[in-house]
Amino acid sequence: MKRLLLFVFCLLTFYFSQAQPQKVVADKIIAVVGDRIILKSDISNTIADMTRQGAQVPENANCAVLDQALVSKVLMMQAMKDSLPVSDDEIEAELDQRVRYFVNQYGSKETVEQMAGKSIYQIKDDARESVKENKLAQAMQRKIVDGVKVTPAEVQAYFNRIPKDTLPFFEAEYQIGQIIIYPKASREMETYVVSELMNYKRQVEAKTASFESLAKRYSEDPGSKERGGQYQINRQDKTWDPAFVNAAFRLKEGQISNPFKTKFGYHIVQLVSRNGDEATVRHILRIPPVNEEEIAEATAKLDSVRKLLVEGKMDFNTAGGKFSDDEAAKFAGPYLLNRRGETLVTIDEMDKSVVSLLDKLKIGEYSQPMPYTDEQASKKGVRLLYLKSKSEPHRMNMRDDYNRIASAALEEKKFKTLDKWLTTHINTYYIMLDPEEGACPQLKKWADAAKAYAAH
């Protein structure tokens, strides 16, 4: 299973140069599949990327990554034989997404270009062929393993093979629902915030203050405040608020918008630069404050929702979809999520205000509505919690962890299916492997295939 996870990571790896000068080492071809070569630098770059992105680097990393690079080449070439569709639009979208990732990591396109020593256009152009190969390999992998299923008997057999002294220990896990209501600020507060934003705009236009300094001082967006309100945005990226994108792309370079409203609050935005659907912008976000009376009104509304739940007149999922102002609830349901995007969370994955209530709630109970502050969005609201389930601390077992075990058993079966497919297809391709690289056990099948081809 770990090898399959490594394979997936290698397919998704995106080469990105470091800014520091590096010693130039003569590169060489260490493997060939068909007419596709693998360079020694391809392997070292992949390992460097894994380290940079915080992924676990396996033992014998050079051997493991070369093995997966060879797998990727075979899958890619088979996908081309089978005419699996990968469109230019898919490739461009992937390149744009990866560039945006690095821009968000480093703050601006200019910084990315400086670190890479090349323009964004060159970065994308250099990576285009690699991305296409990876897309083809992924498509072929899906074709091979998508129909693989596991039966309950196979799940049990997989569990029985795990040495009992290595079974993982799981802390208590909770399934906790939440319904959040954010009170609407008064018209007077909204008018005040708009006037403040207009004042910032006048200061920048009068050159008495810079947009960056005002954003650092006044913006309530923690994601961009320290960068002077700067973001890289793309018109086609649906994760951005449409009102924000529309306001930004209506501007000329250097121009500042009038205040406008999004789901986050009120903004002014300045267009720094634009290239087609890509733009660099700065913005200042202000959130109209709510008073105690507005909090009390939201509390009363949520209390009436609680009454419906307690009396059994509405189920929690329906109530969450109907009443919650939490954006995440609209897509993932009204439950807290763990780091893997699942609805079972441990204590260290909850905020302190939730942990403090756990001892007061029994399974199936609802908390009283209580004041709540969303630290990420800097919003004040009212929240109701629902404790749906709780597991006790335990060693992995079939009763409590069937879904986890089934998922692991499925990954193992997929890997075996892929490995069997490779065994029957490797010999249909020309394989060359540098003898210096072929000493690793996991590369034996490739070394054998290379010798068999050379003997013909």
Buried (B, 14 or more C-beta within 10 A) or exposed (E): BEBBBBBEBBBBBBBBBEEEEEEEEEEEEBBBBBEBBBBBBBBBBBBBBBEEBEBEEBEEBBBBBBBBBBBBBBBBBBBBEEEBEBEEEBBBBBBBEBBBBBBBEBBBBEBBBEBBEBEBEEBBEEBBEBBBBBBBBBBBBEBBBEEBEBEEEBBBEBBEEEEEEEBEEBEBBBBBBBBBBBBBBBEEBBEBBBEBBEEBBEBBEEEEBEBBEBBBEBBBBEEBBEBBBBBBBBBEBEEBEEBBBEBBBEBEEEEBBEBBBBEBBBBBBBBBBBEEEBBBBBBBBBBBEBEEEBBEBBBEBBEEBBEBBEEEEBEBEEBBEEBBBBEBBEEBBBBBBBEEEBBBBBEEBBEEEBEEBBEEBEEEEBBEBEEBEBEEBBBBBBBBBBBBEBBEEBEBEEEBBBEBBBBBBBBBBBBEBBEEBBEEBBEEBEBBBBEEBBEBEEBEBBBBBBEEBEEE
